[in-house]
Amino acid sequence: MSGETFTDASMLEIFRAEVETHVEALTSGLLSLERDPKDTSHIDEMMRGAHSIKGAARIVGIDPAVHVAHVMEDGFIAAQNGKLTLRPDHVDVLLRGVDILNRMATASKDPGIDWGGFASEATPLVAEITAVLNGTPESATTAKKLAADPHKPTVVASVAEIPARSVQEIAIAIPAVLNATAAEIARQEFIAGIDAKTKVVRFDLSQTSDLDATGLAFLAAVPATAIQEGVRAELTGASSDLRYVLEVTGIDKLYSSGGP
């Protein structure tokens, strides 16, 4: 993403909620692994937590959180696939990742927060996590690239080589009321589509009769993310009343041709 943060308070609240929801499970799971590296019972939950935080951070444009959560998720996937045993040295650096995610969530309450400081802190941490999980010394070349462009997660080497899935298009059905809960579910499906390297994400509004401020903010935030990720975002099936709202707010113009 570009590094521009979507500052709508309701969307930032979703990011904070994701961190608050998963930080305890991440911490307790890692501490359990520190005590017994063979206890892998929490790996799946921690992987899902890191994935959810990554998705929420990506939606609101908090790139340092995206990068940290991404490399943590890679580590958990590697452990889940039996390619990595998380030892105490792994746990130590991953706990530092949890700490910075928690601090970023708290800092997001400040409307004037400068994310540059967190970017400077996250960049070497991401490089260190990658190096520790790979079991190799931190590469000076990698660190230099990360420092030069902290907003480019593709420079972070993946711990687990996960085969990329390609999906031409997906349709996300929006329920009768697009509120905070529905927006979060739709967000997760949207991020899953991005991760699956889909070409088109279509939001089906045929069953939707109303939306609140969070739902409106979600629809407004999606196109920018879609453009950054090379995905075509479309709206379909909106009723005449809903189309009027989308036109008045200018949201309909943010989506690809065809409109709602």
N, C-alpha and C positions, 0 to 999 in steps of 0.2 A: 504494500500500500504506500500512499504518498507521504504519510506522516502527518497529514492534516487530521486533527481530532474532531470527531462529531460531538459537539458540546451540548446537545440537548440533554437536559437534566434527567429526563425519564430513561433515555438510552444509557446514560452513564450509570443510572441506578441498576439497570440490568447487569452491567459489567460488575458492579460492586456485589450484587446479589449472587452472581456466579462464583466470585472469589470467596465470599463468606460461606456459601453452601459447601464448597469443596475443600477449603483450606484445612479444616479440621481432619477430614478423611485423609488428605495428603500427608499431614503432619503425623497423625497416629499410625498410618500405614508405613511411613518411612522409619519411624522409631521402632516399629515392630520388626522391620527388616534389619535394622541395626542390631537388635537383640538376637535375631535368628535369621540369617540370610536365606535359609531354606523355607521360611514362611512366606510363600507367594500368594497367600489367600487374598491380599489386598491389592494386588497388581492391577487387576481389571478395573476396580473402582478408581484407582489413582490415574490410570490411563484415561478413563472417561472424564474424570475431573479436569485433568490438564487439557484435554480436547475441548471441553466446554468453555473453559477460561480462554483458551486460544481463540475460539469462535467469537465470544463476546467482545474480547479485546480488538479483534479484527473489525467487527462491525462499527465500533466507535473510534477506530483509528489509533488506538494506543499501541503503537508498534513495539516498544520495549517489552510490553507484556506478551504480545504475540510471539516474539522471538524466544522469550524465556519459556513460556508454556509449550511452544512447539518442540524445542529440544528436549524438554522434560518428557513430553508425550512420546517422542522417538525412543527415549531410554526405556520407558515402560513397555512400549510395543516390543522392543528387543528382548526385554525380560520375559514378556508374555509368550514370545515365540521360542523361548529357550536359548536365544543367542547370547544372552547376557545374564550373569548372576550379580545382583545388586549387593555389593559388599559395603562395609562401613564407610570407606572412602567415597563411594558413589553416593551414599545416603547423605553424607556431610554436605557435598556440593548441591545436591538436590534440595536439601532443607534450606540452603541459602536462596535457591530459586523460589521456594514457597514464601520465604520472608520478603523478598522484593515484590512478589506479586501482591502480597498482603498490604505492603506499604503503598504500592501504586493504587490499590483499591481505596485506601484511606485518603490518599492525596487527591483522588478524583473528585472529592467533595469540594475542593477549592476551585472555583471557576477560573481563577487566574493562574493555575498551576503551569509551570514551564516544564514540559516533559523532557527537555534537553538533558537535565541532570540525571534523570532515570535512564535515558538512552546511553549516556556516558558510563553509567554504572552497569547497565545490562550487557553492553557489548562485550567487555572482557569476561563477564560471568558466563555468557552463552558460549564463548570460545573455550572457557575452562570446563564447563559442563560437557561440551562435546569431546574435548580431549580426554577427560577423566573416563567418560563412558566408553570411549574408543580404546582406552588403555594405552594411549600414546601421549608423549609430551605435547604441549600446546605448540602448534605450528606458528612460527613467526609470520609466515606468509598469510595464513588464515587470519591471524590477529590483525595484521595490517589491513587486510581487505575489510574486515568487520569495522575497524576504526574509521576507515575511509567512507563507508556507507552503512551506518547502523540501521538504516531503514530497508535493508534488502535481505530478507530471511533466506534467500536461495543460496547465499554464500556459506550458510551453516551446513556442514556435512551431516547427512542423515545417518543415525546409528544403525538403523535397520533398513535394508534395501527392500522396501515394500513395492511390489509390482503396481504400477499406476493403472487404474481402471479408467476407461474412457466411456462416458455416457453422453449420447448426443443431446438429449433434453430430458428434463424432469418437470412434473407438474406438482405444485404444492397447493393443496386444497385449504382455503382459509375458512374457518367456521363462521357461524352466524354473527358473532361479535368478535372483532379483532381487538382484544384488550392485551394487557401485559402478558398474561399467561399464554394466549394464542400467539402473540408476537414472538415469545421466546421459543415456542415449539417450531414456528415457521422459520425462525432464525437458525435453529439447529439443523433443520432440513436444508436450508439454503447453504449453510456452511458444508454440510455433507455433500451437496451437489458440487460445490467448488472443489472439495477434496477429491471427488470422483472425476474431476476434470470435465464436467459437463459443458456443453456449448450453449445451451439455452435453459434458463430457469423461468418457468411460467407460473405466476401466482393466480390461481383460480378463485375469483371472487363471486362466483355464481350463487353461493350459499350465504354470502355475507350481506347483512342488512344494516350493520352499524359498526363503528370503530371509535375508540377513545383516543386521547392524546398520544398514548404510547404506541397504539397501532398506527396512527398517522405518522408519528416520528419514525417508526420502523420502515414503513413504505417509502418515506422520504430518504432514508439512509441507504437503502439497498442499492439503488442505481450506481452511486459512486463506488461502492465496493465491487459491484459487478464489472464496471469499466476497468478498475484496477486489476481485476483477476481475469480479464478477457472473456467475460461471460455476458451473454445477451439476456437482459431481464425484461420480461413482458408481464402485462396485466391483462386478464381476460375475464369476461362474464360479469362485469360490474353492472348493477342496476342503474336506472336513470338517476336516482337520488345519490347513489354513491359516486357515479360519474361526475355529478355536479360538484361534490365535495373535492374530488380529485382535480377537477378543472380549476376551481376557485383557489385551491392551495398551490396549483402549478405542478402537483406531483405527476399528473398524467404526462406532462412534457418531459419528465426525467427518464421515462421508460422508452424502449425501442418502439419503432413505428408499428401501428396496429392498434395501439392504445387499449383502454379497458373495454 
